């Protein structure tokens, strides 16, 4: 009886142990821990990251190769501060040293992530702890400001057209060119032979010097 009870407790213990192991694996997977794969950390330096958060994906040539592990402020060599996006990169990702990195968006209003476009210098690849200086994304207020500038220029151009200013304004509102083109087309229709008629070149006028030379020769 005691042996049967011990055997039951052993089965329960094994079941609970396996459950805890599976739970731990599940938690580690959600947390993004890379306990079963190797990789290295890289630094991506920006002046503006446009809302990138820890855990955001890192893509190289459109393929997921890592994840953002930390975002912190660092002192820049030229003065001031920069934002250091620390990323964990899979070991198999070989990124050329002249690769370009910037902040991209999944869709128009989707998640922000780090996008890396491969460079052309395959003689040297990025290694653990090295840094890439990123291309700063354009803030939305700058986009709106540029859009307002474009709209203002369009309004100015439309106003000039309405006021018959500029070459295009004159072409649109001045009937002189239209009338001349219409008369030309009408004349060509009546006399199509003019399209093939070539005027004779007039002989060059003799200059006073050439006349004087002939008179001296006589």
Backbone as JSON, one array per atom type, in Angstrom:
{
  "sequence": "XXXXXXXXXXXXXXXXXXXXXXXXXXXXXXXXXXXXXXXXXXXXXXXXXXXXXXXXXXXXXXXXXXXXXXXXXXXXXXXXXXXXXXXXXXXXXXXXXXXXXXXXXXXXXXXXXXXXXXXXXXXXXXXXXXXXXXXXXXXXXXXXXXXXXXXXXXXXXXXXXXXXXXXXXXXXXXXXXXXXXXXXXXXXXXXXXXXXXXXXXXXXXXXXXXXXXXXXXX",
  "N": [[0.83, -1.2, 0.0], [1.92, 1.19, 0.84], [3.91, 1.38, -1.06], [2.44, 1.7, -3.4], [1.31, 4.21, -2.9], [3.59, 5.8, -2.85], [4.43, 5.54, -5.48], [2.38, 6.83, -6.82], [2.69, 9.45, -5.86], [5.15, 9.99, -7.0], [4.54, 10.02, -9.71], [2.82, 12.22, -9.76], [4.62, 14.19, -8.99], [6.44, 14.18, -11.13], [4.73, 14.98, -13.19], [4.02, 17.58, -12.3], [6.55, 18.76, -12.38], [7.21, 18.65, -15.13], [5.19, 20.31, -16.05], [5.95, 22.76, -14.91], [8.36, 23.16, -16.26], [7.47, 23.48, -18.93], [5.92, 25.76, -18.58], [7.92, 27.6, -17.88], [9.39, 27.68, -20.25], [7.48, 28.77, -21.95], [7.1, 31.31, -20.78], [9.66, 32.41, -21.11], [9.76, 32.51, -23.87], [7.77, 34.39, -24.48], [8.88, 36.6, -23.24], [11.02, 37.12, -24.85], [13.57, 36.1, -24.51], [16.7, 34.77, -25.46], [17.71, 32.14, -24.9], [18.34, 29.72, -26.06], [19.64, 30.22, -28.41], [22.38, 31.8, -30.14], [23.92, 35.03, -30.34], [24.62, 38.57, -30.83], [25.15, 41.89, -29.5], [24.34, 45.09, -30.85], [24.77, 48.6, -31.55], [22.66, 51.29, -32.42], [22.66, 54.5, -33.46], [20.81, 57.44, -33.07], [19.3, 60.7, -33.61], [16.67, 61.1, -33.33], [14.02, 58.95, -32.71], [11.39, 58.45, -33.21], [9.36, 57.12, -31.73], [10.09, 54.42, -31.37], [10.06, 51.36, -29.56], [11.14, 49.29, -26.8], [11.63, 45.91, -27.59], [10.8, 46.06, -30.17], [10.96, 44.86, -33.54], [13.96, 44.08, -35.45], [15.05, 44.43, -38.68], [16.88, 43.07, -41.38], [17.59, 43.63, -44.64], [14.9, 43.21, -45.07], [14.34, 40.95, -43.58], [13.59, 39.46, -40.46], [15.95, 39.8, -37.99], [16.59, 40.3, -35.4], [15.98, 42.02, -32.26], [14.92, 44.94, -30.49], [16.55, 45.71, -27.56], [17.16, 47.62, -25.65], [16.82, 51.13, -24.96], [18.49, 54.1, -24.76], [19.94, 57.24, -23.61], [22.92, 58.77, -24.8], [26.15, 60.38, -24.67], [27.18, 62.39, -27.33], [29.95, 62.41, -29.64], [30.48, 64.79, -30.96], [29.36, 66.58, -29.29], [26.47, 67.31, -27.22], [23.6, 65.11, -27.06], [22.75, 61.75, -28.02], [20.5, 59.17, -29.1], [20.74, 55.9, -28.19], [19.98, 52.94, -29.59], [19.88, 49.83, -28.54], [20.41, 46.74, -29.92], [19.66, 43.26, -30.17], [21.18, 40.88, -32.13], [20.92, 38.16, -34.37], [23.33, 35.55, -34.7], [23.92, 34.62, -37.28], [23.45, 36.75, -39.0], [25.02, 38.74, -41.26], [26.16, 41.78, -41.58], [27.19, 44.32, -43.76], [29.71, 46.85, -43.18], [29.07, 49.36, -44.16], [26.35, 49.57, -44.15], [22.98, 50.89, -44.22], [20.83, 52.34, -41.84], [17.61, 52.91, -40.54], [14.54, 54.24, -39.09], [11.61, 52.53, -39.59], [8.15, 51.98, -40.58], [5.46, 49.77, -39.99], [3.14, 49.65, -42.27], [0.95, 52.57, -42.6], [0.26, 53.66, -40.09], [1.38, 51.87, -38.34], [3.4, 49.62, -36.3], [6.56, 50.78, -35.13], [9.83, 50.03, -36.27], [13.27, 48.87, -36.55], [15.01, 49.25, -39.47], [17.36, 47.81, -41.62], [19.37, 48.32, -44.36], [21.31, 46.52, -46.61], [24.77, 47.3, -47.18], [27.47, 47.88, -49.56], [30.04, 47.2, -49.07], [31.55, 44.44, -48.66], [33.83, 43.57, -47.55], [34.18, 43.97, -44.89], [32.4, 43.27, -41.96], [29.79, 44.05, -39.59], [30.37, 43.74, -36.09], [30.11, 42.32, -32.71], [29.04, 44.73, -30.31], [29.62, 46.93, -31.9], [28.81, 50.03, -33.66], [26.27, 51.65, -35.57], [25.47, 54.56, -37.32], [22.37, 55.96, -37.58], [19.86, 57.0, -40.0], [17.92, 59.73, -39.41], [14.41, 59.7, -38.83], [11.77, 61.67, -40.37], [10.08, 64.03, -38.47], [6.53, 64.22, -37.77], [5.48, 66.82, -37.63], [7.23, 68.21, -39.21], [6.68, 67.08, -41.67], [4.05, 68.0, -42.05], [4.61, 70.71, -42.15], [6.14, 70.91, -44.51], [4.2, 70.06, -46.3], [2.36, 72.15, -46.06], [3.91, 74.2, -47.12], [4.11, 73.36, -49.8], [1.41, 73.5, -50.59], [1.0, 76.24, -50.28], [2.71, 77.24, -52.29], [1.41, 76.18, -54.54], [-1.01, 77.56, -54.4], [-0.05, 80.14, -54.87], [0.91, 79.89, -57.49], [-1.48, 79.31, -58.86], [-2.83, 81.69, -58.42], [-1.22, 83.46, -59.88], [-1.7, 82.48, -62.43], [-4.41, 83.09, -62.7], [-4.24, 85.84, -62.7], [-3.11, 86.28, -65.11], [-0.34, 86.21, -65.33], [3.13, 85.52, -65.99], [4.57, 83.03, -68.24], [2.93, 80.75, -68.73], [0.47, 81.71, -67.85], [-0.02, 83.75, -69.72], [-0.17, 82.21, -72.04], [-2.49, 80.78, -71.54], [-4.53, 82.71, -71.32], [-4.17, 84.68, -73.26], [-5.24, 85.45, -76.47], [-3.8, 85.81, -78.74], [-1.66, 84.09, -79.56], [-3.11, 81.77, -79.98], [-4.81, 82.54, -82.08], [-2.94, 83.03, -84.07], [-1.84, 80.48, -84.44], [-4.12, 79.15, -85.32], [-4.58, 80.49, -87.73], [-2.28, 79.74, -89.1], [-2.62, 76.95, -89.33], [-4.93, 76.9, -90.89], [-3.97, 78.09, -93.23], [-2.06, 76.19, -94.02], [-3.7, 74.04, -94.56], [-5.05, 74.98, -96.82], [-2.96, 75.44, -98.56], [-1.11, 73.05, -98.85], [1.27, 72.48, -100.1], [3.18, 74.19, -99.18], [4.44, 73.05, -97.08], [6.43, 71.53, -98.17], [7.9, 73.27, -99.57], [10.87, 74.95, -100.2], [12.61, 77.76, -99.53], [14.72, 79.74, -101.6], [18.13, 80.37, -100.98], [19.4, 83.56, -100.45], [21.99, 85.21, -102.26], [25.06, 86.13, -100.74], [25.74, 89.44, -99.81], [28.09, 91.52, -101.37], [30.87, 92.78, -99.8], [32.26, 96.02, -98.98], [35.0, 95.9, -98.89], [35.68, 93.71, -100.54], [34.83, 94.68, -103.03], [36.53, 96.81, -103.3], [38.99, 95.51, -103.5], [38.7, 94.22, -105.97], [38.59, 96.39, -107.67], [41.13, 97.44, -107.3], [42.6, 95.38, -108.4], [42.01, 95.61, -111.09]],
  "CA": [[0.0, 0.0, 0.0], [2.83, 2.33, 0.9], [4.61, 1.43, -2.34], [1.51, 2.28, -4.37], [1.18, 5.62, -2.61], [4.84, 6.45, -3.26], [4.44, 5.55, -6.94], [1.43, 7.87, -7.22], [3.31, 10.74, -5.58], [6.22, 10.17, -7.98], [3.9, 10.42, -10.97], [2.34, 13.6, -9.6], [5.78, 15.06, -8.97], [6.95, 14.28, -12.5], [3.76, 15.77, -13.94], [4.18, 18.97, -11.89], [7.86, 19.23, -12.88], [7.08, 18.9, -16.57], [4.34, 21.49, -16.21], [6.77, 23.94, -14.6], [9.33, 23.35, -17.36], [6.74, 24.03, -20.08], [5.55, 27.13, -18.22], [9.12, 28.42, -17.95], [9.72, 27.86, -21.67], [6.47, 29.68, -22.49], [7.39, 32.65, -20.28], [10.88, 32.88, -21.76], [9.44, 32.82, -25.27], [7.04, 35.66, -24.5], [9.79, 37.66, -22.83], [12.02, 37.37, -25.87], [14.89, 35.63, -24.12], [17.34, 33.92, -26.47], [18.56, 31.24, -24.14], [18.72, 28.56, -26.85], [20.31, 30.64, -29.63], [23.48, 32.73, -29.9], [23.88, 36.28, -31.09], [25.45, 39.63, -30.28], [24.49, 43.19, -29.36], [24.81, 46.2, -31.68], [24.25, 49.91, -31.2], [22.17, 52.13, -33.52], [22.63, 55.85, -32.9], [19.87, 58.35, -33.72], [18.91, 61.93, -32.93], [15.22, 61.04, -33.16], [13.64, 57.56, -32.99], [9.99, 58.45, -33.67], [8.47, 56.23, -30.99], [10.51, 53.02, -31.3], [10.0, 50.86, -28.2], [11.84, 48.04, -26.49], [10.92, 44.76, -28.12], [10.5, 46.25, -31.58], [11.8, 44.0, -34.38], [15.05, 44.62, -36.27], [15.06, 43.71, -39.95], [18.02, 43.26, -42.27], [17.15, 43.29, -45.99], [13.52, 42.77, -45.0], [14.21, 39.71, -42.81], [13.75, 39.65, -39.02], [17.23, 39.27, -37.51], [16.84, 40.67, -34.01], [14.96, 42.74, -31.52], [15.43, 46.05, -29.69], [16.65, 45.3, -26.16], [17.28, 48.75, -24.73], [16.91, 52.46, -25.56], [19.07, 54.98, -23.75], [20.63, 58.43, -24.08], [24.38, 58.72, -24.68], [26.82, 61.61, -25.07], [27.71, 62.34, -28.69], [31.34, 62.87, -29.75], [30.51, 66.19, -31.38], [28.63, 67.36, -28.3], [25.05, 67.01, -27.15], [23.24, 63.73, -26.75], [22.11, 60.93, -29.03], [19.72, 58.04, -28.58], [21.35, 54.62, -28.54], [19.06, 51.81, -29.65], [20.68, 48.61, -28.4], [19.69, 45.64, -30.52], [20.2, 41.9, -30.15], [21.22, 40.42, -33.51], [21.26, 36.76, -34.53], [24.71, 35.33, -35.08], [24.05, 34.39, -38.71], [23.24, 37.97, -39.78], [26.29, 39.37, -41.62], [25.82, 43.1, -42.09], [28.35, 45.11, -44.16], [29.95, 48.01, -42.32], [28.48, 50.58, -44.73], [24.89, 49.42, -44.25], [22.17, 52.04, -43.83], [19.81, 51.97, -40.87], [16.65, 53.97, -40.2], [13.31, 53.82, -38.44], [10.55, 52.31, -40.56], [6.83, 51.79, -40.0], [4.63, 48.73, -40.6], [1.94, 50.35, -42.71], [0.96, 54.01, -42.39], [0.19, 53.97, -38.66], [1.69, 50.64, -37.64], [4.49, 49.55, -35.33], [7.87, 51.27, -35.55], [10.89, 49.04, -36.14], [14.57, 49.26, -37.1], [15.24, 48.68, -40.8], [18.75, 47.88, -42.06], [19.55, 48.02, -45.78], [22.71, 46.1, -46.79], [25.69, 48.13, -47.93], [28.19, 47.22, -50.66], [31.41, 46.87, -48.64], [31.5, 43.1, -48.07], [35.14, 43.23, -46.99], [34.11, 44.1, -43.44], [31.06, 43.11, -41.42], [29.59, 44.56, -38.24], [30.57, 42.74, -35.05], [29.52, 42.61, -31.4], [29.34, 45.99, -29.66], [29.88, 48.02, -32.83], [27.71, 50.99, -33.79], [25.89, 52.22, -36.86], [24.75, 55.83, -37.2], [21.14, 55.83, -38.36], [19.24, 58.13, -40.67], [16.8, 60.14, -38.56], [13.11, 59.85, -39.51], [11.24, 63.03, -40.39], [8.93, 64.16, -37.55], [5.27, 64.51, -38.43], [5.25, 68.26, -37.77], [8.01, 68.64, -40.37], [5.93, 66.66, -42.85], [2.94, 68.93, -42.21], [5.15, 72.02, -42.56], [6.48, 70.81, -45.92], [2.95, 70.01, -47.06], [1.8, 73.5, -46.08], [4.7, 74.97, -48.08], [3.71, 72.96, -51.16], [0.08, 74.06, -50.84], [1.15, 77.69, -50.46], [3.28, 77.47, -53.62], [0.36, 75.92, -55.52], [-1.94, 78.7, -54.37], [0.61, 81.28, -55.52], [0.94, 79.63, -58.94], [-2.85, 79.45, -59.36], [-3.15, 83.12, -58.4], [-0.54, 84.08, -61.02], [-2.41, 82.09, -63.64], [-5.65, 83.87, -62.77], [-3.87, 87.23, -63.0], [-2.49, 86.28, -66.44], [1.08, 86.49, -65.15], [4.0, 84.43, -66.37], [4.42, 82.48, -69.58], [1.76, 79.88, -68.81], [-0.72, 82.55, -67.74], [-0.25, 84.41, -71.0], [-0.6, 81.22, -73.01], [-3.86, 80.36, -71.26], [-5.51, 83.77, -71.41], [-3.93, 85.55, -74.41], [-5.75, 84.82, -77.69], [-2.95, 86.13, -79.9], [-0.97, 82.88, -80.02], [-4.13, 80.84, -80.49], [-5.27, 83.03, -83.38], [-1.86, 82.83, -85.03], [-1.77, 79.05, -84.74], [-5.29, 78.8, -86.12], [-4.36, 81.01, -89.08], [-1.26, 78.91, -89.72], [-3.22, 75.66, -89.69], [-5.84, 77.15, -92.01], [-3.17, 78.33, -94.42], [-1.45, 74.92, -94.42], [-4.75, 73.21, -95.16], [-5.34, 75.5, -98.15], [-1.76, 75.35, -99.4], [-0.23, 72.04, -98.22], [2.57, 72.44, -100.76], [4.13, 75.03, -98.45], [5.22, 72.21, -96.17], [7.57, 70.97, -98.9], [8.56, 74.35, -100.3], [12.09, 75.44, -99.57], [13.0, 79.05, -100.11], [16.09, 79.83, -102.1], [19.0, 81.21, -100.18], [19.86, 84.76, -101.13], [23.45, 85.32, -102.28], [25.61, 87.07, -99.78], [26.09, 90.74, -100.35], [29.52, 91.79, -101.42], [31.29, 93.82, -98.88], [33.01, 97.12, -99.58], [36.4, 95.5, -99.02], [35.85, 92.87, -101.73], [34.71, 95.54, -104.2], [37.74, 97.61, -103.4], [40.05, 94.64, -103.97], [38.52, 94.01, -107.4], [38.97, 97.61, -108.37], [42.6, 97.54, -107.26], [43.17, 94.38, -109.3], [41.86, 96.13, -112.44]],
  "C": [[0.87, 1.25, 0.0], [3.56, 2.5, -0.43], [3.73, 2.06, -3.41], [1.34, 3.76, -4.16], [2.42, 6.37, -3.05], [4.9, 6.57, -4.78], [3.5, 6.64, -7.47], [2.03, 9.27, -7.01], [4.43, 11.04, -6.57], [5.64, 10.62, -9.32], [3.42, 11.87, -10.9], [3.5, 14.57, -9.63], [6.36, 15.26, -10.37], [6.04, 15.16, -13.36], [3.89, 17.26, -13.62], [5.49, 19.56, -12.41], [7.81, 19.55, -14.36], [6.23, 20.13, -16.85], [5.12, 22.77, -15.95], [7.78, 24.22, -15.7], [8.66, 23.98, -18.57], [6.33, 25.48, -19.82], [6.74, 28.06, -18.33], [9.51, 28.7, -19.4], [8.75, 28.87, -22.3], [6.76, 31.12, -22.06], [8.63, 33.23, -20.95], [10.62, 33.26, -23.21], [8.72, 34.15, -25.39], [7.97, 36.81, -24.17], [10.88, 37.95, -23.83], [13.41, 36.95, -25.5], [15.42, 34.65, -25.15], [18.28, 32.93, -25.79], [19.07, 30.08, -24.97], [19.4, 28.94, -28.17], [21.36, 31.69, -29.3], [23.33, 33.95, -30.79], [24.78, 37.3, -30.45], [24.64, 40.93, -30.25], [25.15, 44.22, -30.28], [24.13, 47.48, -31.23], [23.84, 50.67, -32.46], [21.93, 53.52, -32.95], [21.73, 56.75, -33.75], [19.79, 59.65, -32.93], [17.43, 61.93, -32.6], [14.77, 59.64, -33.58], [12.16, 57.39, -33.3], [9.14, 57.36, -33.01], [8.84, 54.76, -31.0], [10.54, 52.58, -29.83], [10.83, 49.59, -28.04], [11.0, 46.85, -26.92], [10.55, 44.88, -29.58], [11.43, 45.39, -32.43], [12.89, 44.78, -35.11], [15.11, 43.77, -37.53], [16.29, 44.09, -40.76], [17.63, 42.73, -43.65], [15.74, 42.71, -45.98], [13.28, 41.52, -44.19], [14.43, 40.01, -41.33], [15.04, 38.99, -38.55], [17.49, 39.6, -36.05], [15.7, 41.45, -33.42], [15.64, 43.85, -30.73], [15.4, 45.66, -28.22], [16.64, 46.48, -25.2], [17.36, 50.05, -25.53], [17.4, 53.42, -24.48], [19.74, 56.19, -24.41], [22.13, 58.3, -23.83], [24.93, 60.07, -25.13], [27.43, 61.43, -26.46], [29.13, 62.9, -28.72], [31.42, 64.34, -30.12], [29.78, 67.11, -30.41], [27.14, 67.04, -28.34], [24.81, 65.55, -26.82], [22.61, 63.06, -27.98], [21.32, 59.82, -28.35], [20.35, 56.75, -29.1], [20.31, 53.52, -28.44], [19.9, 50.54, -29.65], [19.86, 47.44, -28.93], [20.42, 44.31, -30.36], [20.06, 41.33, -31.55], [21.61, 38.94, -33.54], [22.68, 36.6, -35.09], [24.88, 35.18, -36.59], [23.89, 35.63, -39.57], [24.59, 38.66, -40.02], [25.98, 40.69, -42.32], [27.08, 43.85, -42.49], [28.47, 46.38, -43.32], [29.33, 49.29, -42.85], [26.97, 50.44, -44.92], [24.19, 50.68, -43.74], [21.05, 51.59, -42.91], [18.9, 53.17, -40.61], [15.43, 53.35, -39.53], [12.22, 53.7, -39.49], [9.23, 52.03, -39.83], [6.1, 50.67, -40.74], [3.29, 49.35, -40.98], [2.05, 51.83, -42.44], [1.01, 54.38, -40.91], [0.52, 52.75, -37.81], [2.86, 50.77, -36.68], [5.78, 50.07, -35.93], [8.89, 50.16, -35.33], [12.16, 49.55, -36.8], [14.8, 48.5, -38.4], [16.7, 48.89, -41.2], [18.82, 47.44, -43.52], [21.02, 47.67, -46.0], [23.52, 47.11, -47.6], [26.39, 47.32, -49.02], [29.62, 46.82, -50.28], [31.39, 45.52, -47.91], [32.88, 42.65, -47.57], [35.14, 43.28, -45.46], [32.66, 44.05, -42.99], [31.0, 43.66, -40.0], [29.71, 43.42, -37.23], [29.94, 43.13, -33.74], [29.98, 43.94, -30.84], [29.6, 47.15, -30.6], [28.62, 48.85, -33.06], [27.51, 51.39, -35.24], [25.11, 53.5, -36.6], [23.55, 55.78, -38.14], [20.72, 57.13, -39.02], [17.98, 58.51, -39.91], [15.51, 60.23, -39.36], [12.63, 61.3, -39.43], [10.05, 63.11, -39.44], [7.67, 64.58, -38.32], [5.04, 66.01, -38.59], [6.07, 68.83, -38.92], [7.3, 68.26, -41.66], [4.78, 67.62, -43.11], [3.44, 70.3, -42.67], [5.52, 72.01, -44.04], [5.22, 70.78, -46.79], [2.3, 71.39, -47.15], [2.57, 74.39, -47.06], [4.34, 74.64, -49.52], [2.36, 73.55, -51.52], [0.16, 75.56, -51.07], [1.72, 78.03, -51.83], [2.25, 77.22, -54.72], [-0.64, 77.06, -55.58], [-1.36, 79.92, -55.07], [0.64, 81.1, -57.03], [-0.45, 79.8, -59.55], [-3.25, 80.91, -59.43], [-2.47, 83.84, -59.57], [-1.23, 83.73, -62.34], [-3.69, 82.9, -63.81], [-5.37, 85.32, -63.13], [-3.17, 87.38, -64.34], [-1.0, 86.65, -66.37], [1.9, 85.27, -65.54], [3.69, 83.89, -67.75], [3.17, 81.64, -69.72], [0.48, 80.69, -68.71], [-1.04, 83.26, -69.03], [-0.73, 83.43, -72.05], [-2.06, 80.83, -72.8], [-4.88, 81.44, -71.56], [-5.32, 84.71, -72.61], [-4.33, 84.82, -75.69], [-4.84, 85.02, -78.89], [-2.29, 84.87, -80.45], [-1.96, 81.88, -80.6], [-4.58, 81.24, -81.89], [-4.2, 82.81, -84.45], [-1.72, 81.36, -85.41], [-2.94, 78.61, -85.61], [-5.13, 79.28, -87.55], [-3.32, 80.17, -89.82], [-1.82, 77.57, -90.18], [-4.15, 75.82, -90.89], [-5.08, 77.35, -93.32], [-2.53, 77.04, -94.94], [-2.48, 74.01, -95.08], [-5.06, 73.67, -96.58], [-4.17, 75.33, -99.1], [-0.79, 74.33, -98.77], [1.15, 71.96, -98.86], [3.61, 73.27, -100.03], [4.97, 74.22, -97.46], [6.47, 71.66, -96.84], [8.34, 72.02, -99.68], [9.75, 74.86, -99.52], [12.52, 76.72, -100.27], [14.45, 79.03, -100.52], [16.9, 80.78, -101.23], [19.49, 82.39, -101.01], [21.39, 84.81, -101.11], [23.94, 86.38, -101.31], [26.01, 88.36, -100.48], [27.61, 90.95, -100.29], [29.86, 92.95, -100.51], [32.09, 94.89, -99.61], [34.47, 96.75, -99.78], [36.62, 94.66, -100.26], [35.74, 93.68, -103.0], [35.97, 96.35, -104.4], [38.9, 96.8, -103.92], [39.96, 94.39, -105.46], [38.93, 95.23, -108.21], [40.48, 97.81, -108.37], [43.22, 96.58, -108.22], [43.08, 94.86, -110.75], [42.9, 97.2, -112.7]]
}
